[in-house]
Amino acid sequence: MLRGNALVWGAALLFSGLFWRPAPTTGLGVPAQDAPTAPTAAPHPVLVELFTSEGCSSCPPADILLQKLDTSQPVAGAQLIVLSEHVTYWDQDGWKDPNSSEALTDRQSSYERALGVDGPYTPQFIVDGTRQASLGNLRQFEEALQNAKTAPKIAIRIGEVTRLAGNPNTLQAHVEADTNSAQHNAEVFVALALDHVESQVLRGENGGKHLVHVAVVQQLQRVGKLPKGKIFAQDIQLKLRPGEDPKNLRVVAFVQESGPGKILGAALRKPTS
């Protein structure tokens, strides 16, 4: 585990400079978005996972960066679909992260084995299941995002996300994923995440800080395997925790090679009720 370092705050600001550049202008000084433009292709989905913890003082800058990626969508031609996955191994250091999960800790450990990393650490970004990135090497992070947006992806569709009739504490949706003739050893996952979370940390390395998170995973379910030569199609149900507001939720579906390995496709949809 990596401990806190104030330098990571400066690194997060530096990262902003890699992507958030002034809008280009035409020769007349008019912003380019006001000039006629040719039709563009649909954004290419890229899954960005952040393993983080409220007990880790190095993590708040990474949490802020994930929010920027989510709201600003700075990579042209890409749809960055982000997930904040809170691990448990900081929970014994003075502050128990209310969003931490052993399942997410296990997911990170599986990544470490697959990527040949010597032990888990936070904050850790995983781009499309195959590239790890950190605040310590931001240009490598940018390169990983740029490369991911050109990788072939299969289409994933999430139907309307609504409350289950007669059961307001359960969401339902229909998920479909196209087949991939080149790879059949793949699994379909569905994550339920909170759009926005705020926390006042009372103890531990972040004691006294007010933290803000985005796309905080509450559930991550493996819902099936990608069938050979067929479209994956399945109705799913997601149980809400007491008091959860569907307006503050998002559903993310993705297909991933076993391992865990490469992300073959991803999609995001928010509940309508």
C-alpha positions as CSV (number, residue, x, y, z in Angstrom):
1,M,0.0,0.0,0.0
2,L,1.3,3.5,-0.8
3,R,1.0,6.1,1.9
4,G,0.1,9.7,1.5
5,N,2.2,12.3,-0.3
6,A,1.3,15.9,-0.8
7,L,3.0,15.9,-4.2
8,V,0.1,14.0,-5.7
9,W,-2.1,17.1,-5.4
10,G,0.3,18.9,-7.8
11,A,0.2,15.8,-10.0
12,A,-3.6,16.0,-10.3
13,L,-3.3,19.7,-11.4
14,L,-0.6,18.7,-14.0
15,F,-2.9,16.0,-15.4
16,S,-5.5,18.7,-15.9
17,G,-3.1,20.5,-18.2
18,L,-2.7,17.4,-20.4
19,F,-6.4,17.3,-21.4
20,W,-8.1,20.6,-20.4
21,R,-6.8,22.9,-23.1
22,P,-8.4,26.1,-24.4
23,A,-11.0,25.7,-27.0
24,P,-9.6,26.1,-30.6
25,T,-10.8,29.1,-32.6
26,T,-11.3,29.8,-36.3
27,G,-9.3,32.3,-38.1
28,L,-11.8,35.0,-37.2
29,G,-11.4,34.3,-33.5
30,V,-14.8,32.5,-33.3
31,P,-14.8,29.4,-31.0
32,A,-14.5,26.3,-33.2
33,Q,-17.7,24.9,-31.8
34,D,-19.6,27.8,-33.4
35,A,-18.2,27.0,-36.9
36,P,-19.8,24.3,-39.1
37,T,-18.5,20.8,-38.3
38,A,-18.7,17.5,-40.0
39,P,-20.7,14.7,-38.3
40,T,-18.7,12.6,-35.9
41,A,-18.9,9.0,-35.0
42,A,-20.4,7.9,-31.7
43,P,-17.9,8.1,-28.7
44,H,-15.9,4.9,-28.1
45,P,-16.6,3.5,-24.6
46,V,-13.5,3.3,-22.3
47,L,-13.9,1.8,-18.8
48,V,-11.8,3.6,-16.1
49,E,-11.7,1.9,-12.7
50,L,-10.3,3.6,-9.7
51,F,-9.3,1.6,-6.6
52,T,-9.4,4.0,-3.7
53,S,-10.2,4.4,0.0
54,E,-11.2,7.2,2.3
55,G,-8.5,6.0,4.7
56,C,-5.7,6.7,2.2
57,S,-4.4,10.3,2.2
58,S,-3.0,9.8,-1.4
59,C,-6.5,9.1,-2.7
60,P,-8.4,12.4,-2.7
61,P,-6.5,13.8,-5.7
62,A,-7.3,10.7,-7.6
63,D,-11.0,10.9,-6.6
64,I,-11.0,14.5,-7.9
65,L,-9.4,13.4,-11.2
66,L,-12.0,10.7,-11.6
67,Q,-14.7,13.3,-11.2
68,K,-13.1,15.5,-13.9
69,L,-12.9,12.5,-16.3
70,D,-16.6,11.8,-15.7
71,T,-17.9,15.3,-16.0
72,S,-15.6,16.9,-18.6
73,Q,-15.1,13.9,-20.9
74,P,-11.7,15.3,-22.0
75,V,-10.7,12.6,-24.5
76,A,-12.0,13.4,-27.9
77,G,-13.8,10.5,-29.5
78,A,-14.1,8.5,-26.2
79,Q,-16.9,8.0,-23.7
80,L,-15.1,7.6,-20.4
81,I,-17.2,5.3,-18.2
82,V,-15.8,5.6,-14.7
83,L,-16.2,3.4,-11.6
84,S,-14.9,4.2,-8.1
85,E,-14.2,0.9,-6.3
86,H,-13.4,1.3,-2.5
87,V,-11.2,-1.3,-1.0
88,T,-11.1,-2.6,2.6
89,Y,-7.5,-2.9,3.6
90,W,-7.3,0.7,4.9
91,D,-10.3,0.2,7.2
92,Q,-8.2,-0.8,10.2
93,D,-6.1,2.4,10.1
94,G,-8.5,4.6,12.0
95,W,-11.4,5.1,9.6
96,K,-13.7,2.5,8.1
97,D,-14.7,3.6,4.6
98,P,-18.5,3.3,4.5
99,N,-18.4,2.3,0.8
100,S,-15.6,-0.3,1.0
101,S,-16.3,-3.9,-0.1
102,E,-14.4,-7.1,0.2
103,A,-15.6,-8.0,-3.3
104,L,-13.9,-4.9,-4.7
105,T,-10.7,-5.7,-2.7
106,D,-10.8,-9.2,-4.3
107,R,-11.3,-7.6,-7.7
108,Q,-8.2,-5.5,-7.3
109,S,-6.2,-8.5,-6.1
110,S,-7.2,-10.4,-9.2
111,Y,-6.0,-7.5,-11.4
112,E,-2.6,-7.5,-9.5
113,R,-2.1,-11.2,-10.4
114,A,-3.2,-10.7,-14.0
115,L,-1.0,-7.6,-14.5
116,G,2.0,-9.0,-12.5
117,V,1.8,-6.2,-9.9
118,D,3.6,-6.9,-6.6
119,G,0.7,-6.3,-4.2
120,P,-2.3,-3.9,-4.1
121,Y,-1.9,-0.1,-3.7
122,T,-4.1,2.9,-3.7
123,P,-4.9,5.0,-5.6
124,Q,-4.8,2.7,-8.7
125,F,-6.5,3.4,-12.0
126,I,-7.2,0.5,-14.4
127,V,-7.9,1.4,-18.0
128,D,-10.0,-1.1,-20.0
129,G,-8.8,-3.9,-17.8
130,T,-5.3,-4.1,-19.3
131,R,-3.4,-0.9,-18.3
132,Q,-2.7,0.4,-14.8
133,A,-2.1,4.0,-14.3
134,S,-1.3,6.4,-11.5
135,L,-0.9,10.0,-10.6
136,G,2.9,9.5,-10.7
137,N,3.0,9.0,-14.4
138,L,0.3,11.1,-15.9
139,R,1.5,11.1,-19.5
140,Q,1.4,7.3,-19.4
141,F,-2.2,7.6,-18.1
142,E,-3.1,9.9,-21.1
143,E,-1.5,7.4,-23.5
144,A,-3.5,4.6,-22.0
145,L,-6.7,6.5,-22.5
146,Q,-5.8,7.5,-26.1
147,N,-4.9,3.9,-27.0
148,A,-8.1,2.5,-25.4
149,K,-10.4,4.7,-27.4
150,T,-9.1,3.0,-30.7
151,A,-9.4,-0.6,-29.5
152,P,-12.3,-2.6,-31.1
153,K,-15.3,-2.9,-28.9
154,I,-18.6,-4.8,-29.1
155,A,-21.9,-3.0,-28.6
156,I,-23.7,-3.2,-25.3
157,R,-27.2,-1.9,-24.7
158,I,-28.9,-1.2,-21.4
159,G,-32.7,-0.9,-21.6
160,E,-34.7,1.5,-19.6
161,V,-33.8,1.2,-15.9
162,T,-37.0,1.4,-13.8
163,R,-38.3,0.2,-10.4
164,L,-39.7,-3.3,-10.4
165,A,-43.5,-3.3,-10.3
166,G,-44.7,-3.9,-6.8
167,N,-41.2,-3.7,-5.4
168,P,-39.9,-0.1,-5.2
169,N,-36.6,-1.3,-3.6
170,T,-35.5,-3.2,-6.8
171,L,-34.4,-1.8,-10.1
172,Q,-34.9,-3.8,-13.3
173,A,-33.4,-3.5,-16.8
174,H,-32.7,-5.5,-19.9
175,V,-29.0,-5.9,-21.0
176,E,-27.8,-7.0,-24.4
177,A,-24.3,-7.5,-25.7
178,D,-23.2,-8.4,-29.2
179,T,-21.1,-11.5,-29.8
180,N,-17.4,-11.3,-30.5
181,S,-16.2,-13.8,-33.0
182,A,-12.6,-13.4,-31.9
183,Q,-13.1,-14.0,-28.2
184,H,-15.6,-16.2,-26.4
185,N,-14.0,-16.6,-23.0
186,A,-15.7,-13.4,-21.7
187,E,-18.1,-12.5,-18.9
188,V,-20.9,-9.9,-18.6
189,F,-20.9,-7.7,-15.5
190,V,-23.4,-5.2,-14.2
191,A,-22.4,-2.5,-11.6
192,L,-24.8,-0.3,-9.6
193,A,-23.0,2.9,-8.5
194,L,-23.9,6.1,-6.7
195,D,-23.5,9.1,-8.9
196,H,-22.4,11.4,-6.0
197,V,-21.2,10.7,-2.5
198,E,-20.0,13.1,0.1
199,S,-18.3,12.1,3.3
200,Q,-16.9,13.9,6.4
201,V,-14.0,11.8,7.5
202,L,-13.5,12.0,11.3
203,R,-10.3,9.9,11.8
204,G,-7.4,8.3,10.0
205,E,-5.1,9.8,7.4
206,N,-7.9,12.0,6.0
207,G,-9.3,12.9,9.4
208,G,-11.1,16.3,9.2
209,K,-11.5,16.3,5.4
210,H,-14.7,16.5,3.5
211,L,-14.4,14.1,0.6
212,V,-16.5,13.9,-2.6
213,H,-16.7,10.8,-4.8
214,V,-18.3,9.9,-8.1
215,A,-19.7,6.6,-9.5
216,V,-19.1,4.7,-6.2
217,V,-19.8,1.0,-6.8
218,Q,-22.4,-0.5,-4.4
219,Q,-22.9,-3.8,-6.3
220,L,-20.9,-5.6,-8.9
221,Q,-22.6,-8.7,-10.4
222,R,-21.4,-11.2,-12.9
223,V,-24.6,-11.9,-14.8
224,G,-23.5,-14.4,-17.4
225,K,-21.0,-15.5,-20.1
226,L,-20.8,-14.1,-23.6
227,P,-22.3,-16.8,-25.7
228,K,-20.6,-18.1,-28.9
229,G,-22.2,-16.8,-32.0
230,K,-25.2,-15.3,-30.2
231,I,-26.3,-12.0,-28.7
232,F,-26.3,-12.0,-24.9
233,A,-29.7,-10.9,-23.7
234,Q,-30.9,-11.0,-20.1
235,D,-33.2,-9.2,-17.7
236,I,-31.5,-8.1,-14.5
237,Q,-32.6,-7.0,-11.1
238,L,-30.7,-4.8,-8.7
239,K,-31.7,-4.4,-5.1
240,L,-31.5,-1.0,-3.5
241,R,-30.1,-0.3,-0.1
242,P,-32.6,1.4,2.3
243,G,-33.0,5.0,1.5
244,E,-31.1,4.9,-1.8
245,D,-32.5,7.5,-4.3
246,P,-32.6,6.1,-7.9
247,K,-31.9,9.7,-9.1
248,N,-28.4,9.3,-7.6
249,L,-27.6,6.0,-9.2
250,R,-26.1,4.8,-12.5
251,V,-26.0,1.3,-14.0
252,V,-22.9,0.2,-15.9
253,A,-22.7,-3.0,-17.9
254,F,-19.5,-4.3,-19.3
255,V,-18.0,-7.4,-21.0
256,Q,-14.6,-8.5,-19.8
257,E,-12.3,-11.4,-20.8
258,S,-11.8,-13.8,-18.0
259,G,-8.7,-13.2,-15.9
260,P,-9.7,-10.4,-15.3
261,G,-8.6,-9.2,-18.7
262,K,-9.5,-6.8,-21.5
263,I,-12.7,-4.9,-21.5
264,L,-14.6,-5.8,-24.7
265,G,-17.4,-3.3,-24.4
266,A,-19.2,-1.1,-21.8
267,A,-22.3,1.0,-21.5
268,L,-23.9,3.3,-18.9
269,R,-27.5,4.2,-18.2
270,K,-29.3,6.1,-15.4
271,P,-32.7,5.1,-13.9
272,T,-35.7,6.9,-15.2
273,S,-37.7,6.5,-12.0
